[in-house]
Amino acid sequence: MSEQTIGARKATNDSPEGGHTVTLTRNALIVDGMKTLGELGTHHICNVCISYGGSCCRGCPHLADGLGCGQRNTSCTAWLCGFLKYYLYEIGVLDEWQSFWEQIPGQDYREDFTPERVDVNLAMPRTNVRHERLGLALAADLRQIEQSHVAIGFILTLREKLDKTMDQLMHCGTDRKRRIRLQRKIKMMTADFRSFHQSLDSYRSNSIIER
């Protein structure tokens, strides 16, 4: 088995389930994970939460003021907040993201015990140049929502509620009625994401045309 980056594997393997096993270093997992999230446009969403005091890294001993994270790990790279779970779900890559990181052992809270070399046979989600616009659209909605509410930190409360509901959706199994109820609940919770929904409709329409 040869060692290569996940990005290289994407170029040589059309299907994440292609049965092609590669060996990756722990550092490659972290670097490529951060790169994939960036290409998916998630950093725009994260920047909104950070600007309103809701960084998911808040209180972490590895966080240096003005420098950022001083000890990146597989656990924090794989972890998604409520907004990011919802975002990846809507753009159709949440299952791929979750499945990829389920292969990676040694994840813990704000640290990892991941071996220096790991065999994987599922790829990270493929990214698209249009993902940047989707991330920007959701970020714009979140800023607008926060600014329009009297309660300080409204979007942070929304993030936690969305996180809980997304977890329920992700673990509802084959219970179709429960899935539909949760999807309706999420739709109501995200009704004010107008710019995002508009961009998402356009993204989905273009994706259908390109098939």
Secondary structure by P-SEA (a helix, b strand, c coil): cccccaaaaaaccccccccbbbbbcaaaaaaaaaaaaaaacaaaaaaaaaaacccccccccccccccccccccccccccccaaaaaaaaaaccaaaaaaaacccccccccccccccbbbbcccccccccaaaaaaaaaaaaaaaaaaaccccaaaaaaaaaaaaaaaaaaccccaaaaaaaaaaaaaaaaccaaaaaaaaaaaaaaaaaac
